Structures are given as structure tokens and as C-alpha cells.
């Protein structure tokens, strides 16, 4: 397959950050998706050859470019347009089935989406295809829907990954099959697998393809997902710095590099990208309801708030927090939106050490169907319970422990993977701080160490820019509180090795080093803190303390 054919989709964007002009090379199919007064569409280049008519082929490539940047609803509309151009194009039904499922990293889809996707997959089989290669694609997709109403999600998606691997093996010249197989390797990777087996297999597929197709949105996008792990993040910087220029028309493409920037602590790059992504999706947020903006805007806003707070830019973060607080209705209720709505106010309180404010957190908007997303509610409840324990409100903390146990049971009943384990160590952290409040320091440290080890045996979920409060950072703060500064410094440094440049951990390391009479380390960390806050818009007490120490040393 000649993906390099420049006659299909040729829309190369150069820049798309705030205030930067967008330059695009037009597709030969013209400006059918351009709008007066707006820059031309820039999606990158995809040539996914199908045996449909010429008009349908052009639209199919556009649809696949949209899919590769996870802009699902426009992609679904484009596949529907393919059918209008060529009703006998079975691969259009295949595409509609994929789009109906949504984000493969947030699967499983809800029952209504699964039903629609399964129907489209059946239509693809019924309409058929003119080549064995296309029939291979259609047949592989069926593995995802086999007994979907009664079979758990993971075995089906693993079967789909293996089936796509076989498609790629049977069609060695089909680079699009390889790209989709790499995506599925990433989507089925387990956070607890510290050998990164799937990720390394995906990287071996995608790295050579990035050199061959530097303007393919899927290759750069999926390399970012491939390296979105503590052990691999540094390898993802080239793809991260490339992707937003490939598809600058897509909010998710402007956001996605932050999955690497957050891992390496590159806060300015992270803020720049997410502000651009947020601006690209802002028109969607300005409406009374959210549709695509649920994913693109709220997801970017969570990363934006996180990055601003790491630089002591509290006023900038607060503007986003206030905007999120005004959201009352979400048209498409999904986990990504629910997570952001729960995490953003919790993040804002914790990063500023506002434990009193954190202890008063409430779910908003209250009318969201939170019962569908117990893992999102657990994020807020765990922070609230921890804050109550840290401020001496033990009865309130115990009440939140009971709620977390109920939420974990709901996750287990709903067969939601990954998150019950996260809730386990969040509960241990609350119990640890209750034990400390009740004058049981040895038990408190034991529980807190167990929570830190459990968190580090896993990894962060792709939906989050980072822990709202890392467990090892909490352990270090506990050691500081019980006057063990040298041990605290060791734990802060351990936390920073995993999550570099976090403001609270850098400050904690500085305070611990100072208390341990380690002036050299204290100076290093206070200087680092001052560097992080070089563009602060708030006078943080932490920076004031750094300035006092550095002036005297």
C-alpha cells in the first residue's frame, strides 16, 4: 500500500498554538470541509486504500485521518458520507463500527454504543468487500463483538488485537494494518506489566513508520500512547513534539503530547499545548451542553490546570476551575468527562495545600449520572477523606472510607478494571492519616508505605495527567510530620524520580533537606522550586521560604 501518495489527504499544518498562523497544503479533493473565515483543515496525511469508487476513497482517507486523532463523531459522519458516495463500500460500515466504540483507551463502550457498533460490524459483513484484504479487516473486527452482551470486555479486545496482528501478517505491505495493530497492542497493555511487553512491540512497529510517514497522525499519536509510561516516557518526546503540527485542526492532537510532557515534568510545553487544545474546543464548551467537547475540552482543561499549578500559576488555574464549575449539563456523559469534573477541583485544592477546602469537596454538576462512573467519584471522595483525616476530622474521613468501599464494590460489580486497585491504596492512605491522628505512627507509616508500593506497582491511567496526590509524596510528608526529615528526603526524591518536577515534592524535598541539615540538597531543591515558579502569578508561601533560605545561603 502506498501511503505516501500525496494525492489523497494532503493537509500539513505548520504550528497551531495561540496567536500563530496556520499554513496548510490543500488536498486535491478541494475545500469541501473548509469554511469561510477559518483556516483550512489540517489533519495530516492518510492513504488507506479501499476498493470503493474514487469519490468515496477521498472521503474514506479523511475519515481515517479523523479516527487516528480520535475525533470520533466527525469521523463517523465522514464514514457515513463514504456510504453516500458508494453504498457498496463495506469498509465504510467497518469504520462506523470503530467510531461508534469511541476511545479504545477508555473502553468498554456503553451498551447503546456497543449495540450500534455491533450492528455496523454486521452491516460490514453483509455488504462485504471486493478484496480479501478488506474482508480480513471486517472479519477481524467481529472478534470484538462475539457474544459481547455476555462476555467480558478484555478477552474480546485481546482477541481483536490478535486478529489485527494476523491481518498485518497476511498483508505485509499494508502499513495501515500495522498501525492499527500497534494501537491495539497499546490499548491492551496492562499497567501492572513492568516489562512493557506490548508497548515495546508497538514501538518496534511504529518507530520505523514514523520515519517513513512523518505526517501520518496515527503513527505519532500512537507512539505517544506507547511511551506513556514511567519507564518509557523520555522516548516519546520526538513524537510528542511532532504530533500537534501534523493535525493542528484537531483538539486532541494539540492535547495529546501532554501525555509525555506530564511524565517528564515539562510544564510549559504541557500548558501551551492544552491551552491551544482548550481554545480549539472552546466553542463546544460555550454551548449549553457538551458533545465532543466532553472529551476534548474537559480532558485538556484537567491537564491545563495541573500544569499551571506546578508553576505556581494559581490565578490562571483558578480561571479554568471557575469555568468548569459553571458546567451544569453534559450531553454525552462519559468517564473522561466525569473524571475531569471530579479531578479538577480536587487538584486545585491539594496542589495549594488547601486541605480545609479539599475536605469540603462535592461532586459537580450534581445532576450528572455519577452512578455510572464510580471510579470518577472515588477520585474526589478519596481526596476529601484524606483531607478530613489530615485536618483532624476523623469521623468525616471514616464516612468517606465507607463511601469508597461502596464505590469499589460498584466498580467490581460493573467489571470496571484497574480502578478498584487504585481505590484500595487510596483507602489505605486515608487509614494511615487517621492512624497518625490517633497517635499510632508505626501503623500509619506501615499503611502509607503499603499504599506507595501498591501505586508504584501499577501506573497512571491515560485519562489523568498524574496522581492528584502521589502516595510516596504523602509518605514523605508523614515522615516530616513525625520529625524524620532524612527519611522524608529519601521518599520525596523517590517520588520525584517517578514524577519529575512536581512542585509539592520539590518543596517537600527542600524542607526535608533543610531540616536534616543537608544545606547543599536544600539549596538545590529551593533553587529548583524558584525555577519552577519563575512565571508564577501568585505569591506562594513556598517560594517565599525558598527566597529566605537562598538569601541566607
Secondary structure, 3 states (H helix, E strand, C coil): CCCCCCCCCCECCCCCCCCCCCCCCCCCCCCCCCCCCCCCCCCECCCCCCCCCHHHHHHHHHHHHHHHCCCHHHHHHHHHHHHHHCCCCHHHHHHHHHHHHCCCCCCCCCHHHHHHHHHHHHHHHHHCCCCHHHHHHHHHHHCCCCCCCCCCHHHHHHHHHHHHHHHHHHCCCCHHHHHHHHHHHHHCCCCCCCCCHHHHHHHHHHHHHHHHCCCCHHHHHHHHHHCCCCCCHHHHHHHHHHHHHHCCCCHHHHHHCHHHHHHHCCHHHHHHHHHHHHHHHHHHHCCCCCCCHHHHHHHHHHHHHHHHHCCCCHHHHHHHHHHHHCCCCCCCCCHHHHHHHHHHHHHHHHHCCCHHHHCCCCCCCCCCCHHHCHHHHHHHHHHHHHHHHHCCCHHHHHHHHHHHHHHHHHHHHCCCCCHHHHHHHHHHHHHHHHHHHCCCHHHHHHHHHHHHHHHHHCCCCCCCCCCCCCHHHHHHHHHHHCCCHHHHHHHHHHHHHHCCCCHHHHHHHHHHHHHCCCHHHHHHHHHHHHHHCCCCCCCCHHHHHHHHHHHHC
